[in-house]
Amino acid sequence: MLRARARIDLGAIERNCRRLDAAAGDAALCAVVKGDGYGHGAVPAARAALAGGATWLAVATANEASALREAGIDARLVDLGALSPDELDVALQADADVVAWTSGLLDAVAARGGGRVHIKLDTGMGRLGTRDPAEATALARRAVDDPALTLAGLLTHFATADDLGDGFLDEQLARFVDWATPLKRDRPNLVLHAANSAATLREPRAHFDLVRCGVAIYGLDPFGRDPAEQDLEPAMTLTSYVAAVKGVQPGESAGYGRRFVAEEPATLATVPIGYADGVRRGLTNNADILIGGRRRPLAGTVSMDNVTALVDDDVSELDEVVLIGEQDGERVLAEEWAARLGTINYEVTCGISARVPREYGPDDGLEA
Ligand SMILES: *Cc1c(COP(=O)(O)O)cnc(C)c1O
């Protein structure tokens, strides 16, 4: 029994990748494992994704690229993030493809012995990439002409693919198609890529040659709804246990600031997991945890190392607690936390801190 742990079902990641690979049609699947695999562990997630049909991996930082190589993963890898000159060295050493959108970046790659580059057009995200299609085309030509550089791909990134009612994706798609199509005609081997998980699932016209799926490979719904609607299986189960059970009388309170005061005799369970583990303080009096397959409301302030929940007499010390995941048929999804916290599921799993050990397996094989 551990104080807190995150069980990661690698079989679920593998199956989610198969599902996304099928949804992507002829396009190849790039599994995005940045942010330590959205909190699931980059190396095990990458291996599971490759087993599930992904042929590319993507990260955001140079150290993330090196870590995959150090683990012996030799799949095609693209670093999607901004890289300082020092970080560019590290990414190229790791044999990662890199993204460029200025001539200075191409110069920097060439000066470091060269590498494979993808030119990024900013079609509306307003972050990285050039907004000017003519400049992007000039950069692509420069990459083709420079013997140190290999022009590997052309990309863009959508700002609103997760918002099903929004038409901006169509505008971005049109800008990308206008720019990339003539270049692809001249160089059919270029890898065109634009879709994140949401666009992969909702817009076949955005598939091109490669789709970059992150959140969905972990069984998180890119639209913030129940992942089952997209046939996705959540891979992470966050567990703890009941460390103490105590009765409270009317007027007695639990936690900092006395944010829970009993109005009638009640039973409280103390569970030794808190905001230092990623159980955000905004969940104070604002979440349910699972014990014995039933929902129990948090009662009192989430503290750094403990939470308290209102329970019944059926709960005993050392009972397993599920904070995110399924227990005896009842579930709490990361999407539910996200809704309660006014954030997105991405931030929930990325926020499960390094203090929580990750344990890997197909879920069946793990003791409760
Ligand atoms: C993170 C990221 C992705 C993956 O997005 P999801 O919504 O998690 O599928 C794709 N492309 C880029 C450029 C990214 O930064």
The ligand as an SDF file (V2000), in Angstrom:
LIG
                    3D

 15 15  0  0  0  0  0  0  0  0999 V2000
    0.8340   19.6140  -27.7770 C   0  0  0  0  0  0  0  0  0  0  0  0
    0.7360   19.7210  -29.2470 C   0  0  0  0  0  0  0  0  0  0  0  0
   -0.0170   18.8030  -29.9810 C   0  0  0  0  0  0  0  0  0  0  0  0
   -0.8970   17.7510  -29.3370 C   0  0  0  0  0  0  0  0  0  0  0  0
   -2.1370   18.3410  -28.9780 O   0  0  0  0  0  0  0  0  0  0  0  0
   -3.3180   17.4850  -28.3080 P   0  0  0  0  0  0  0  0  0  0  0  0
   -4.4260   18.4570  -28.2170 O   0  0  0  0  0  0  0  0  0  0  0  0
   -2.8180   17.0770  -26.9640 O   0  0  0  0  0  0  0  0  0  0  0  0
   -3.5880   16.3350  -29.1900 O   0  0  0  0  0  0  0  0  0  0  0  0
    0.0150   18.8870  -31.3650 C   0  0  0  0  0  0  0  0  0  0  0  0
    0.7500   19.8460  -31.9760 N   0  0  0  0  0  0  0  0  0  0  0  0
    1.4740   20.7670  -31.2980 C   0  0  0  0  0  0  0  0  0  0  0  0
    2.2400   21.7960  -32.0510 C   0  0  0  0  0  0  0  0  0  0  0  0
    1.4780   20.7390  -29.9230 C   0  0  0  0  0  0  0  0  0  0  0  0
    2.1850   21.6650  -29.2460 O   0  0  0  0  0  0  0  0  0  0  0  0
  1  2  1  0
  2  3  1  0
  2 14  2  0
  3  4  1  0
  3 10  2  0
  4  5  1  0
  5  6  1  0
  6  7  2  0
  6  8  1  0
  6  9  1  0
 10 11  1  0
 11 12  2  0
 12 13  1  0
 12 14  1  0
 14 15  1  0
M  END
$$$$
